[in-house]
Amino acid sequence: MAELFIKSEIIDRSMEEDIFSEVEPFRIKMVEPIRMPSREEREKCLDEAGLNVFLIKGKNIFIDLLTDSGTGAMSDRQWAGLMMGDETYAGSRNFYNLEEAVQDILGFKYVLPCHQGRGAENVLHTSLIKDGDVIPGNTHFDTTKAHIEHKKGRAIDCTIDEAADPYIDLPFKGNLDLKKLEEVYKEYGKEHIPFTVVTATCNSGGGQPVSLQNMRAVKELSDRYGIPVCLDGARYAENCHFIKVRETGMEKHSMKEISRMQAECFDIMTMSAKKDAIVNIGGFIATRHEEIYDSVKNLGILFEGFVTYGGLAGRDLEAMAIGLYEGLDEDYLKYRIGHVRYLGERLKERGMPVLWPPGGHAIYLDMKEFLPHISPDQFPGMAFCAHLYLESAVRGVEIGTLLNGRDPDTGKNRPAKLELVRLTIPRRVYTFKHLDYVVKAVLKVWEKREQIKGFDLTDEPPVLRHFTAKFKWAE
Ligand SMILES: Cc1ncc(COP(=O)(O)O)c(C=O)c1O
């Protein structure tokens, strides 16, 4: 498998020999027992879930790498913050703490809390997208794409071509291709492009970062065409870390300085705070433009709640304000990125086809190499996840053709450029030893890979089908 990997390995400056890329920078004060279900139980659970690991109860999972969203462990300070919740309907002090944190870390003046990332997308997209509009971006996340299509718009992927090669070792595989972007701008013009979206790091593209240089170029180009740029910033802090350690001249800046420089490239930000603000629920829209804030705030009230709570309790706003700082802490980020990289390196050493370099929040396995005998229409990533669960009670998630959905015009499956399984690492939850167990689990599936069959759909919901679809083993 080694020949798959192209170019020398990226060495992140300042990560080498840094203690926090090998050791947790926290102590454990409270534990949650986890249980290993027996093989018979696992078989029954999978069967009852229609072979879709999304539908397995959490209590039957040993190590849950389904998502890093809302699954992080809050700190003692965040838990203390919960006790300081001001549950005033309008004007809760926790809202002002959040607003101040966003202004301080990101520099956006206006902040509209929302219950989570897709709540923010719903409000923003309903306000800005009209029938026939296009939204260019770098491999839009599934909820982003689904919301765009729900508003009768279309997402156009302008990611650099190299991102489609899982083994090219490049520092910023989340970057947008400016030529592709400009072609879209020329073809549709600002009348049909309400905004461009940059997802950093890029979840559906392997958790790969976007460089500051690229963001600046996107902003400059978009300004020339009069098109606002929106940061899908769920993992904005992890992206800042990559900028610091990989981009020339950036190592001397603090994380907050980098975050401010990054945010300056954007007019709007949608945030799922369940990732880099390390809360179990929360999100927001932020912008520097009063007119954009005015256009979203009424829909915010309609869909989410009054402008100072947005579907959240005061205590959630407080935890989010504190978490924004913790998620941007330099030592925490060294640990976080080092922890994810540890899993990637252990798998790669054992010859596993791992998307390279490792992403910020997850390790992605290339199913085209792992299960080449299963066609995209039979969802190799789903078959892998089923076997990983059967072998080890570890839960991963398909990021491939099932997630990609069907083409709204032809009704056919949209085969994914990259057919992946994501092993997503929750923040501050699992130890390095847990990751060693995951490596063993993947190797067990690898040994059996030739006998693994694909899936046939038996039940397919019309939108976001991957969450609740059911399957049978293909003949
Ligand atoms: C890049 C990105 N954007 C938006 C979202 C949606 O956020 P939420 O799950 O909070 O609705 C996610 C969730 O995983 C994401 O990864």
The ligand as an SDF file (V2000), in Angstrom:
LIG
                    3D

 16 16  0  0  0  0  0  0  0  0999 V2000
  -18.6780   21.7730    8.0500 C   0  0  0  0  0  0  0  0  0  0  0  0
  -20.0110   21.6290    8.7220 C   0  0  0  0  0  0  0  0  0  0  0  0
  -20.9500   22.5490    8.5220 N   0  0  0  0  0  0  0  0  0  0  0  0
  -22.1580   22.4670    9.1000 C   0  0  0  0  0  0  0  0  0  0  0  0
  -22.4850   21.4090    9.9210 C   0  0  0  0  0  0  0  0  0  0  0  0
  -23.8630   21.3320   10.5440 C   0  0  0  0  0  0  0  0  0  0  0  0
  -23.7920   21.5460   11.8950 O   0  0  0  0  0  0  0  0  0  0  0  0
  -24.8280   20.9170   12.9520 P   0  0  0  0  0  0  0  0  0  0  0  0
  -24.5750   19.4590   12.9850 O   0  0  0  0  0  0  0  0  0  0  0  0
  -24.5070   21.6170   14.2060 O   0  0  0  0  0  0  0  0  0  0  0  0
  -26.1950   21.2190   12.4470 O   0  0  0  0  0  0  0  0  0  0  0  0
  -21.5360   20.4270   10.1590 C   0  0  0  0  0  0  0  0  0  0  0  0
  -21.8610   19.2750   11.0370 C   0  0  0  0  0  0  0  0  0  0  0  0
  -21.2000   18.2870   11.0970 O   0  0  0  0  0  0  0  0  0  0  0  0
  -20.2650   20.5220    9.5310 C   0  0  0  0  0  0  0  0  0  0  0  0
  -19.3110   19.6050    9.7060 O   0  0  0  0  0  0  0  0  0  0  0  0
  1  2  1  0
  2  3  1  0
  2 15  2  0
  3  4  2  0
  4  5  1  0
  5  6  1  0
  5 12  2  0
  6  7  1  0
  7  8  1  0
  8  9  2  0
  8 10  1  0
  8 11  1  0
 12 13  1  0
 12 15  1  0
 13 14  2  0
 15 16  1  0
M  END
$$$$
